[in-house]
Amino acid sequence: MSTEVITIDIVSDVACPWCYVGKKRLESALEKWEGTPVKVEWHPYQLDPNMSQEGLNRDTYLINKFGSLENVKGMTDRLTNVGKEVGINFDFGPNWLAVNTLHLHQLLHVAGQEGFRDKLKERFLKAYFEEAKHLNDNDVLNQIMSEFGWSSEKVEQIIADDEIAYAVKSEIAHYQQMGVSGVPYFIINNKYGVSGAQPTEVFTEVLESVSKEVSATEGSSCGCEGGNC
């Protein structure tokens, strides 16, 4: 019996709206996919690693990044419309706060070890982009993490752990050295790269192509136990 799977490694940041869109589009493709089993793994990235711990309010952040609010209205309007198509209700209102996401990736790192990184990723994205929650606020984080059974002490311990922070930064550096400079970035079977929040049809086409390749590989192998023939 074949144990082959298609692996999709996703490099993304919680502070990236297109990462949220890309997640939804990929999930839509996977819901309809009936071919080779797919395993998804999430990996960290920081779009603004030098962001202050206090964060920046919406207007300051957007003006610093794009020059003026007028320059980004088209982008936010487009994101709002695209979001509705995939079930995301983006809120770029005045309460939205841009934050440094390192501590969120630290929490995701441990959540991955405990088997719920995908669910926590979704929760953070929803909190950040739909609920305009301030994810640098300890009370807000504790409330979110309590939904997954974590105590405030555990949350604080993870955020304060320099070894976990180092592991996250090392993983980010690894993907940057591989050439990832923008997110979301999808790596299929450690071989093919898909950049950006591509339409669902693109993900389906990639899965079909890679699945054929996996099948061909399976057909040419002997399947001996232990891998020795």
Protein Blocks (a to p, Z undefined) as FASTA:
>chain_A
ZZbdcdddddddfklmklmmmmmmmmmmmmmpcbdcdddddddddfblmbcfkopafklm
mmmmnopaklmmmmmmmmmmmmmmnopacdfbfkbccddfklmmmmmmmmmmnopmmmmm
mmmmmmmmmnopafkbfklmmmmmmmnopafklmmmmmmmmklmmmmmmmmmmmmmnopa
bdcdddehhlaccedjddfklmmmmmmmmmmmmmmmmmmpgoighhiZZ
